Amino acid sequence: GNFDNVVFPSISGVTLDTLWAEAGSVDTLYVVASVGPPANVNRWVSAVSGNWSTTANWSTGAVPLSTDSVVIDVPGTYTVTIDVNAVARNLMLGGISGTQTLTRTSGFLTLGGPSRIGPNGLLIVSGWDVNGTGPLVNQGTINLTSADVVAALSNQGTLNVGGSTIVDGALTTSVGSTLRVGGVSGTASVTISSSFTNNGLLELTSVSGANSSLFVTGTLTNAAGATITSLPGTGGNRTLGATLDNEGTVTLSTPLTVSGA
């Protein structure tokens, strides 16, 4: 989970800040100490929408560097738009209230280390790539449309996927998470490039009357207590192409074509 606020002691000449990152299967809150203003923490400064490339939008007065921990957590509802090739050592998206959205008009995003989408964060990846090593931990919402996620992805929240999307990085899921194929408009043809285990809810559905297909290169394990469900949505066919190891529940509210061992 998260803390509503973190209160630090006042130490003359020293700035303390926070950095979220995943360590194994749990979240870790690091305390970053620096002399003077924190050189490696670059924060979005106000609850106003704007472009990533605008230097006045950032606490350092400069566009984030690959060595920066980028924090977008000012409470409020606003959108940060990537309009250049964006880089970050770490990305922390999501405040204690409102909805903080990160999307893009041009360029891509490269994450050099552990990054986190918090419960109030929304990452929209449509027609672009998320590169780097990650891992990217999602505790909020990620919408993927015709995207390629190269960074390792840990879904603990809601992951809506559509279009011709490929998840090349290692995918892990948590109890209580939702992976919704067809959760964004259009035909969904989603490929997971390695085996993974569904520990939460995996839905095949549609929000626009189109077909929804999930293909797994390897084995899809539906863990005990987890659910795979085929939903009618607004129409279209449902296909699961994977070697399925079902230890949980599969629910069919509409026909599902399964291909694989």
Secondary structure, DSSP 8 states (H G I E B T S, - for coil): ---S-------TTEEEEEEEEEETTEEEEEEEEEESS-TTEEEB-SSS-EETT-GGGBTTSS---TT-EEEE--SS-EEEEE-S-EEESEEEE--SSS-EEEEESSS-EEE-S-EEE-TTEEEEEESSEEEES--EEESSEEEEES-EE-S-EEESSEEEEEEEEEE-S-EEE-TT-EEEET-SSS-EEEEESS-EEE-SEEEE--SSS--EEEEEEEEEEE-TT-EEEE--TTS--EEEEEEEEESSEEEESS-EEEE--
